[in-house]
Amino acid sequence: MPWDAELPAPRTSAARSGQAALTGAAAVAVVATGALVAPVVTAVVALLGVLLLRAGGRSAERLALRRERRGERRRDPLVSMLGAPWHLLAALADTLVSVPLVALVAGAPAGAIWLADPVVNGLERPELTASTAITVGLVVLLSRRGHRRTRLALRRALVTSTPSTAGAVAVLAVLLGSAVLLLAAAEGSAPTWWPLEGLR
């Protein structure tokens, strides 16, 4: 099997796939509402999350391929740890290459929001525009074919972290509750643009 070959997507039931999709959508809602409260911080955290997922996905694939070719070895964890910086750099390069396309696609709806200047209770044009750009950019970034590893890593993480139905419901409830609280905070106070506040 080639070194760069990707592992097949993990097989899960329709219910588990649906649960992962709902949890992923709730996580996107948290990003969207978080961007209304602290746009810059939310964008940085979302980007770091994508980088870590992509790097972790690459590392997991390399480990699985090594074990498939040579069998499980005691030094596998050490090899994975030593390869972590390389996987992180590769993930960073892949993500930076995607930035122009993501910015182009996300710029259209964000520009439309800016021009329309919609009236939303407690929310103003700058934070609505930033939230739109960040949310659309994240969805576009994860939807790209080159980020299939990231989507698979996210799916594995969502499924693995919620092995039971009760756990899945609890995680979903926490995410949705967080989104509601962030939205309430955004409507009740002005957003923070740290660390760019001095440039505005």
C-alpha positions in Angstrom: 0.0 0.0 0.0 1.5 3.4 -0.9 2.8 5.6 2.0 0.4 8.4 1.1 -2.7 6.3 0.7 -5.6 7.2 2.8 -7.4 4.8 5.1 -11.0 4.1 4.3 -13.7 5.9 6.2 -14.7 4.1 9.4 -17.8 2.1 9.1 -20.6 3.3 11.4 -24.3 2.7 11.6 -26.7 5.2 10.1 -27.7 6.3 13.6 -24.1 6.9 14.6 -23.5 8.8 11.4 -26.5 10.9 12.0 -25.4 11.6 15.5 -22.0 12.7 14.3 -23.6 15.0 11.8 -25.8 16.6 14.4 -22.9 17.0 16.8 -20.8 18.6 14.0 -23.6 21.0 13.1 -23.9 22.0 16.8 -20.2 22.6 16.9 -20.4 24.9 13.9 -23.2 26.7 15.7 -20.9 27.3 18.6 -18.3 28.7 16.2 -20.9 31.0 14.6 -22.1 32.4 17.9 -18.6 32.5 19.4 -17.6 34.7 16.4 -20.4 37.1 17.4 -18.7 37.5 20.9 -15.0 37.4 20.0 -14.5 37.1 16.3 -10.6 37.1 16.2 -10.2 34.6 19.0 -12.9 32.3 17.6 -11.2 32.4 14.1 -7.9 31.5 15.7 -9.3 28.7 17.8 -11.2 27.2 14.9 -8.1 27.3 12.7 -6.1 25.6 15.4 -8.7 23.0 15.8 -8.6 22.2 12.0 -4.8 22.1 12.1 -4.8 19.7 15.1 -7.5 17.5 13.5 -5.6 17.3 10.2 -2.3 16.6 11.9 -3.9 14.0 14.1 -5.5 12.3 11.1 -2.3 12.1 9.2 -0.5 10.7 12.2 -3.2 8.1 12.8 -3.1 7.0 9.1 0.7 6.7 9.1 0.5 4.6 12.3 -2.2 2.3 10.8 -0.2 1.9 7.6 3.0 1.0 9.5 1.1 -1.6 11.5 -0.5 -3.1 8.4 2.8 -3.5 6.7 5.1 -4.5 9.6 2.7 -5.4 12.5 2.3 -3.7 15.8 5.6 -2.7 17.5 6.5 -1.4 20.9 8.2 1.7 19.5 5.1 2.8 17.5 4.0 5.5 20.1 7.6 6.9 20.0 7.7 7.1 16.2 4.3 8.8 16.2 5.5 11.3 18.7 8.6 12.1 16.8 6.6 12.5 13.6 4.1 14.9 15.2 6.0 18.1 14.3 6.2 17.0 10.6 2.5 16.2 10.5 1.7 19.6 12.1 3.8 21.4 9.5 2.2 19.5 6.7 -1.2 20.3 8.0 -0.3 24.0 8.3 1.0 24.0 4.7 -2.2 22.3 3.4 -4.4 24.8 5.3 -2.4 27.8 4.1 -2.8 26.7 0.5 -6.5 26.6 1.0 -6.8 30.1 2.5 -7.1 32.1 -0.8 -10.0 29.9 -2.0 -11.7 29.9 1.4 -11.4 33.7 1.6 -12.8 34.1 -1.9 -15.8 31.9 -1.2 -16.5 33.3 2.3 -16.1 36.8 1.2 -19.2 36.8 -1.0 -21.8 36.1 1.8 -19.8 38.2 4.2 -19.8 41.1 1.8 -23.6 40.6 1.2 -24.2 40.8 5.0 -22.1 44.0 5.2 -24.0 45.7 2.3 -27.4 44.5 3.5 -26.7 45.7 7.1 -29.5 43.5 8.5 -31.3 44.5 11.7 -30.8 41.9 14.3 -31.7 42.4 18.0 -28.5 43.5 19.8 -26.2 42.6 16.9 -24.5 45.0 14.6 -23.0 44.8 11.1 -19.3 44.2 12.0 -19.9 41.1 14.2 -22.5 39.7 11.8 -20.1 40.0 8.9 -17.3 38.5 10.8 -19.4 35.6 12.0 -20.6 34.9 8.5 -17.1 34.9 7.1 -15.7 32.7 9.8 -18.6 30.1 9.7 -18.7 29.9 5.9 -14.9 29.7 5.8 -14.8 26.9 8.3 -17.5 24.9 6.4 -15.8 25.5 3.1 -12.4 24.5 4.5 -13.7 21.2 5.9 -15.7 20.5 2.7 -12.7 20.6 0.4 -11.5 17.3 -1.0 -8.0 18.0 0.3 -9.4 18.0 3.8 -11.0 14.6 3.7 -8.5 13.5 6.4 -9.7 16.3 8.6 -13.4 15.3 8.2 -12.6 11.7 9.0 -10.6 12.7 12.0 -13.4 14.9 13.2 -15.9 12.0 12.6 -13.8 9.5 14.5 -13.4 12.0 17.4 -17.1 12.6 17.6 -18.0 8.9 17.4 -15.2 7.8 19.8 -16.0 10.5 22.4 -19.7 9.5 22.6 -19.8 5.7 22.7 -23.3 5.6 24.2 -26.5 7.3 23.3 -26.6 9.1 26.6 -23.2 10.5 26.0 -24.0 11.6 22.5 -27.2 13.4 23.8 -25.2 15.0 26.6 -22.5 16.3 24.3 -25.1 17.6 21.9 -27.0 19.3 24.7 -23.7 21.0 26.0 -22.9 22.3 22.5 -26.4 23.6 21.9 -26.5 25.2 25.3 -23.2 26.8 24.7 -24.4 28.3 21.4 -27.5 29.7 23.1 -25.4 31.3 25.9 -23.0 32.8 23.4 -25.8 34.2 21.4 -27.3 35.7 24.5 -24.0 37.2 25.4 -23.5 38.6 21.9 -27.0 40.3 22.1 -26.3 41.8 25.5 -22.8 43.3 25.0 -20.5 44.6 22.3 -18.0 42.1 20.8 -14.4 42.0 21.7 -11.9 42.3 18.8 -8.9 41.4 20.9 -6.0 41.4 20.0 -7.0 43.8 17.1 -8.9 46.3 19.2 -6.2 48.9 18.9 -6.3 48.7 15.1 -10.0 49.4 14.8 
